[in-house]
Amino acid sequence: MVTIDDVTSELMACTCPHHVHRNAFCKHMAAVENATDDGTLDAFSSEDDDTEPEDCECEGLGDFRCWPCA
């Protein structure tokens, strides 16, 4: 998980072993930094999409979701 400073919008840290043990800029931080051309990142969709795909096989799995829904 990569954290970003809310005030400066600078990358702060990552929970991966490379950053934690070496305090080095990691591939996860690079991916977040380069995620979009305009410097913004939507980590989570702003819309809740609860529609099931046509090939949904969740029925009978309890709380688990089938692969197409995951």
Buried (B, 14 or more C-beta within 10 A) or exposed (E): EBEBEEEEEEBEBBEBEBBEEEEEEBEBBEEBBEEEEEEEBEEEEEEEEEEBEEEEEBEEEEEEEBEEBE
